[in-house]
Amino acid sequence: MAFDILCLGEAMVEFNQTGGPDSDQYLRGFGGDTSNCAIAAARQGAHTAYCTLLGRDPFGELLLDLWRREGVDTSTVGHREDAATAIYFVTHGKSGHTFTYYRKDSAASRMTPADLPSAALEASKLLHVSGITLAVSPGMRETAMTAIARMRKANRQVCFDTNLRLKLWPLEMARAAIHAALRLSDIALPSLEDATALSGLSDPAAILDYYRVMGIPLVVLKCGADGVLIANADGRWRLAGHRVSTVDATGAGDCFDGAFLAELVRGISPLEAASYANAAAALTTIGYGAVAPIPRRAAVEAFFRSVGRATAEPF
């Protein structure tokens, strides 16, 4: 089956402590950067699928139910009988919140290139992977790089979000793997924080040039509340951020990715797609969690009617 966007990675079930640091109550939710991206794209109307492995367990069923509710195709999801679906806990204390992951030897971490849906890869318009996809395990890293190579061979597009997580692997290893993937990508969606760590540069314009020289046709540098910077063969542009009543920025970058890619596959220009995604990402910060606040197209369009659409300025 052909999809607009095929996302590859690991999704997890989240348990977030509520009621204070001594509470024994946890709110169930969902995590996983590329899964969040797939859901965000689906909410904008893109035909989206998710590629991963799950365990034969209740947590895997919860994720399948989530994707089905959200209109994300699950025909590219496989199962492992000998491994579990990853979960994680968020606990809260005086020093802030702490993430505790149970993902070692998870079903997704055991992915190999043999688990890739070859027909879906060759027929889909765009593949989206991330630095976390590469960091989960050597097997998933090989799987992701194989998927990227197959997409390029089929003349399909590849999008890569750096999503650097140094708790998962050391910087030097991350830099080598992430830059290898970026050199094979059509679209790069790094955050300013990630790009600074990976490139050693701090000036946003220099970072854009750094990745453009690497050979990436389209670079979109996400700068949080300060907006985004875009660079391609035609030039460089700046989009200011939207000022909203932010309560939780969890998953805002993933929402940006999904909204941006959904617009691109519709044939919208990169600058207009970035403007749309910029607003969608802002809206997702006014609610709690990575999935629930992701806006649908009607909400983004209503936001534009209220505050106007940001215009990209050359720089």
N, C-alpha and C positions, 0 to 999 in steps of 0.2 A: 504494500500500500504506500502511496506517496503522501508525504506530509510537508507542510510549510516549514516546520521547525522540529528537529529531532534533538532532544537533550539527553546527554549521557552523564551519569554520575551515581552518587549514593544519596538516598533519602533516608530520613530517620524519624522516629516518633519521639516527641519531646514531652518531658514531665517537668513543669515549671512550678516551683514552690510558691504558694500563696499564703497570705496571712502572717508574714513575718518569719524571722530566722528560726523560731522554735516551732513553727507549724508543721504538722504532719500531713497537710493537705497539698496536693499537686494538681495543677491544671494540665490536662493532656493537650498537646498540640503537635505540630509537624515542623521539621527542618530539612535542610538540604538545599544548597544554593541553586543547583541546576533544576531541581524539582520546583523550587519557587519561581524560577525563570519560566519554566513550562506553563505553570499555572497563570502567571502574569500575562504571558502571550495568549493563552487560551481565553482569558477574560477580555482581551482586546479583539477577539474574533479569529485568531490564527488557528489553523489546523495543526495541532501540536501532539507530539508523542514523547514518552519518556522511556529510556533504555537503561535498565539496571537488573540486578538480581535481588530477590527477596527470599527470606526463609519461609518455610511452611509453618507459620505461626500467626497468632492473633495480630501482632504488630504489622506484619506484611499485609494482612487483610485490611487493616485500617488504612494503610497507604493506598492500596488498590481502590478502596471505597472513596478515598479523597480524590484521586485522579479521575475516577469515573464521574463523581459529582461535578468536578470542575471541567469536564469535557476534554481531558487529556487522554489520548489513546493509550491503552495498556497492552496492545498486542505485541509490543517489543519488550515487555517485562518477562523475565524468566525466574525460575525458582531453584534453590539448592535445598536438597533434603538434609544435608549434613551441616548446615550453618544457619545462624539466626539473623533476623533483621536487626539492624543497629538501632539503639535507643540512646538517649542522653537525658541528664537531669540538670536543671538550673536551680541552684540554691542561693539564698540571699543572706548576707550578714553585714556586719558593721563596715567591712571594707568593700562592699559591693556584691555583685553576683558572680557565682562560680559555675563553670560548665564542667560536668563530669560525663565523659563519653564511654559508652560500651559498644565499641565498633571493631575491636581487634578480632580478626578472623570472621568478620561478618560475611553474609552471603555476597554482598556487592564487592567486598574486597577480594573475593575469589574469582572475579570475572577474568576471562581470558578472551583473546580474539575469536575463539570458536563460538563464543556466546553472542557475537555481534549479528544483528539482523541484516544480512547483506542486501537483500532486496530493498528494504526500507532505506538503507543508507544511499543506495544508488538512485533511488527515486525521489528522495526528499530534497527540498530546495536548499536547506541549510542545516548544518550540525553545530550545536553549541556545547562546548566543554569548558572546564575551568581548572585553575590551579589545584583546587581541592580534589577534583577528579583524578588528577595526576598523583596527588599525595596519598590517597587512600591506601594504595598498595602497589608494589611493582607490577603485579598482574593487571590491575586496572590501568596503570600508566601505559603498559604495552597495548592494552585494549584501546585506550583513547588514541594513542599515536597511530595504531592500525586503522582506526575509524577515520582519522583525519586524512591519512594517505589514500584511503578508498574514496573519500569524498573528492579529493583533488583529482584523482584519476578519472572520476565520473564528471568532472567539471562542475561540481557543486560548491557552494560556499561554506566556509568554516569560520565560526566566531569563537573567540577565546577571551574569557574573563580571568585575569590573573589570580584573583581571590587567594592571596598569600596567607597561609596559616602556619606560622613558624613553630607551633606546638606539634605539628604533624611531621615536619622534616627540617633539617638545617638549611640556612639561607643559601649556601653555595650549591647544594643539591637542587634546591627549589629553583634557583636562578637558571641553572643549566637546563633543567627539564622544561620550565615555563618558556624560556626564550627559544628552545628548540621547537616547541609547539607554536609559538607566535610567528616564527619565520615561515610556517606553513599555513598561516591564517590569513583570511581576507579582511577580517574585522577584529580589532583589539579593543577591549573594554576594561582597561585597568582603572583602579582608583589611584588618586594622587599619592596616598600613603603607600600602597603596594609599589607603584612605579618608582617612588623615591628610594625604597629599600632595594629594589631589583636593579635599578640603573645606577644608583649612587649619585643621582642628580636631584636638585631641589627646585630648580626653576621650571615651571610648567611648560613654557615654550621649548626649552631645551629637551624636556622629556618627550614632547610631541615629535620633535626632530629626531631624537634618538630612535624612536620606534618606527618612524617613517623611513629612516635610513636602513633599518633592519629589513625593509621591503614590504611592510604591511600597508595595503592600499588605503585603509580607513582606520584611523585611531580616534577613539572617543575617551577622553580623560575625565573621569568622574571626580568632582571636587566637593562633594557633599552639599552643604547649604550654599556654597559659593557657585554652584551650577556646574557646567561642563565646558570642556574645550574640545573642538573637533578639528581634525587635520586630514586632508586627502591631497590628491594631486593638484587640486584647484586652489588650495590655500589653507588658512587657519582661521577659526572663528571662536568666539566666546559667547556663551549663553549664561545669563545671570540666573541665580537660583531664585526660587519662590519662597517668600516668607510666610510660613504657616505655623500653627500652634503645635509644634512637634512634642510628642510624648515618648516615642519609641522609634528609633531609626533602624531597628532590626529588619534586615531583608530589603532595605530601600534600594541598594545596588542591584539586587536580583530582580526587583520590580522594574528598575530602569532597563535592565537587559531585555527582559521579556517584552516590555512595551516598545522598546526601540526596534527589536527584531520583528515584531508583529507589523510595525509600520513599514519597515524596509521590504518585507516580503509582499506587502500590498502595492509596492511600487512607489512609495513615498520617498522623497529625497532625503539624504542623510541629515541635512540641517532641520528639516521639518520633523523628521522622525525623532531627532534628539530633543527638539522643543516639546514634542508630545510626551516623550519618556521622562523628561525633566519634570513636567507637571505631575505625571503619574507617580513618580518616586516621591515627590513632595507630599502628595496626598496619602501615601502609605505610611508616612511618619506620624500622622495624627491619630492613629489607632495602635493597639498593642499586638505584638506578634508578627511573624513573618508572612503569614498567609491571609488571615482574616481581613486586614485593612487594604489589601491590594485592590485598587479601584477597577471598575469596569469602564468601558468606553463612554457610557452615558455620564458617569461621574466626572471623567476628565473633560468632556465637552462642556458640561455645566460649569466646571471650574474656569475654563477659558472664557465662557460668557460672562463670568463674574469679575475676573481679574485681568483678562486679556492674555494673549499668547506672547511669550518671550520671543524677541527677535535676535537672531545671531548677528554679532558684530565682528567684522574682520579685525585681526590684530597681528 
